[in-house]
Amino acid sequence: MTLVVLVIAVGCVAFTNGANANFKGVASLYGSGMTTLRVAAWWGTGATFAGSLAAMLLSAGMLRAFSGKGLVSDSLAASPEFLCAVALGGAGTSFLATRFGFPVSTTHALVGALAGAGWIGQGSVSLAGLGGVFVMPLLFSPLLAFLAAACMLLLFRPLKTLFERRPGVLNSAHYLSAGAASFARGLNDTPKIAAPLLVLPGWEIHWMFLLVAVGIALGGVVDIRNVAETLGKKVTGMNPVDGLAACLVTSVVVSTASLHAFPVSTTHVSVGSLSGIGCVTAKAHWRKIGEVGLAWICTAPCGAVLAAIAYWIVAAK
């Protein structure tokens, strides 16, 4: 019974992840007025699905990081009850954030859930593992994206006239970079969500990834509007050149992190990029950025509390 709940919980994490995160790679397409919300959502979801499938071959390091090993004992990390609680904590956190339109990090939610379930399950977690493997990349990546996007836009300014004369080139580059950012998101997030399924007996890994990929895609086309409006319109005003710079930075940072098994948050990188653009153009909506930042601070504790409650309930049965 616990294994059935685990599969359902992971499916819920995937769905809420798609609803909360699929638009992050293509937010600038919508925000700059280049396309409609629905077209951007389908483009982002398709590219994310491709990245999810590619993750089958490129994500062994990320799978290990989110299995719980190194944070808790090997016996607890292999416990279906523990992994079920982690999935339920992550799903609950992403669901709440999506309902309120906050683009939070599924990575943060899962890290918090790992810590919360681990603390209840064995009374402690490895702080060294938590800080070195998870916290530092999550803190550093949005700052890197902010600075890189600001610099990228400054480099693009001399090319603005050229882009205006050849809008087709700009539009194609923007669509391709948004697709690359979404592909990178699928590559980065899918193994984190699939990791709890490693305990399932007799399941081939490609079926685990396919389940997660389908769940992410469904969430991305069914329940995306609230977060789409926040990312596309409320973080900063932008034009197509601004959006291109943000997309390029997001795709490069997230792809590089994925290939090196650094568990960065696509949310943090995307919002960091958009904020960097807004800082240069003086169009940033700092109040909304502050609200998003506050939601980020609450994400890991929320995941920890929900996972701790879930473990207490599941393990008691």
Secondary structure, 3 states (H helix, E strand, C coil): CHHHHHHHHHHHHHHHHHHHHCCCCCHHHHHCCCCCHHHHHHHHHHHHHHHHHHHHHHCHHHHHHCCCECCECHHHHCCHHHHHHHHHHHHHHHHHHHHCCCCCCHHHHHHHHHHHHHHHHHCCCCHHHHHHHHHHHHHHHHHHHHHHHHHHHHHHHHHHHHHHHCHHHHHHHHHHHHHHHHHHHHHHHHHHHHHHHHHCCCCCHHHHHHHHHHHHHHHHHHCCHHHHHHHHHHCECCCHHHHHHHHHHHHHHHHHHHHCCCCCCHHHHHHHHHHHHHHHHCCECHHHHHHHHHHHHHHHHHHHHHHHHHHHHHHHC
